[in-house]
Structures are given as structure tokens and as C-alpha cells.
Amino acid sequence: MDRDGAAFARLALPHLDAAYNLARWLLRDPVAAEDVVQDAMLRALTYFASFRGANPRAWLLQIVRNAAHDRLAAAARAREVPLVMHDDEDETAVNEPADPADDPETALSRRQDRAALAAALAALPVELRECLVLRELEEMSYRDIAEVTGVPVGTVMSRLWRARRALLCRGEAQA
């Protein structure tokens, strides 16, 4: 591996899980998210020589975000209809084994809570969902989210407030 390849691996690969999480939440399709992350990593490697930033995580997530938005725009233009729908609840059940300490009722309740949260997040507009995922799941700072999304910090704060408010209102309506 050449010097640039080793530097890329050292700086970008630790953020691969965050890249997948962002893509999966934006696209709502785990298979498409894998494709987008692969495309984004290829783009990042191709343009790594021009990377001059201090924050490789924000740089990589910005590339993932752009690739995901490109994919969403292409799907909208083509009006694609997926042949197979992916059910996040089934994926969660496979990827997250039940806590052996949980009784069946508690395990079911937790699974239902995760499914309700996933549905609530999926119902948010993309710009709100991406800010919320970057802040709450990836624990990024407002400044880093602003860098990834290309909007001012005030807009990030506004989107987070709107996203949290929408989740609360949805939760109150279901209660």
C-alpha cells in the first residue's frame, strides 16, 4: 500500500460505520446504503490527495451525504419502485439479539419501541433526519454537522429543534 493509501486507511476507515449509518438513515434501505458507502469511499480515495481539512470524519460524511442525495435524486428522476421492501424491524431482530436477561414481554416492548422510533425517523424530511442522525447517533458537534450538510450552524440548530419537535408530536399523537 502506498503512503496515500495508508494515510487514507488510517483517516477514513475508522469512520466507515458512521458513513453506513448516515447512508442507511438517509436512504432507508440497507442495501442501497452499502452501495452508496462503497461509491463514497471510492470518491474519497480518488480525491484524498486534495484533502486538507482537519476533520476527516466530517469530510467523509459530507461525501457520503452527497452520494446519498445523488442516489435519492436519481431515484426521484427515474421514479424507481423497489421490487423488495426492506423491513427495519426484521433487520433489527436479526442484528440485535435479545438481552438474555429480558423476559419475553420486555423484549417485545423494546422491539416495538425501536420499530416506532425507526418509523418516526423515517417519516422526517431528509434534511431534518440527517441532522438528527448526525447529532444523536453519531454524536457530532453542531459545527461539524454544519460542515457536513453545508448549512450555517443556526440552520443546524433549527433543523434539530424541528426534528425533535416532530418526534415529540408524533409520540404524543400515538400515546
Long-range contacts (C-beta under 8 A, 24 or more apart in sequence): 4-48, 4-49, 5-45, 7-48, 8-44, 8-45, 8-48, 11-51, 11-56, 12-41, 12-44, 12-45, 12-48, 12-56, 12-60, 15-56, 15-57, 15-60, 15-61, 16-41, 18-57, 18-60, 18-61, 18-138, 19-60, 19-61, 19-64, 21-133, 21-137, 21-138, 22-61, 22-64, 22-65, 22-68, 22-130, 22-133, 22-134, 22-138, 23-64, 23-67, 23-68, 25-121, 25-129, 25-130, 25-133, 25-137, 26-65, 26-68, 26-69, 26-72, 26-126, 26-129, 26-130, 26-133, 27-68, 27-71, 27-72, 28-86, 28-88, 28-122, 29-82, 29-86, 30-86, 30-91, 31-86, 32-71, 33-68, 35-71, 36-64, 36-67, 36-68, 36-71, 37-64, 37-67, 39-67, 40-64, 40-66, 40-67, 43-67, 55-144, 55-147, 57-140, 57-144, 58-140, 58-144, 58-147, 58-148, 61-134, 61-138, 61-140, 61-148, 62-147, 62-148, 62-149, 62-150, 65-130, 65-148, 65-149, 69-126, 72-126, 88-115, 88-118, 88-122, 89-114, 89-115, 89-118, 92-118, 116-174, 120-166, 120-167, 120-170, 120-171, 121-167, 123-166, 123-170, 124-163, 124-166, 124-167, 127-159, 128-159, 128-162, 128-163, 128-166, 129-163, 131-156, 131-159, 131-160, 131-163, 132-159, 132-160, 132-163, 132-164, 132-167, 135-160
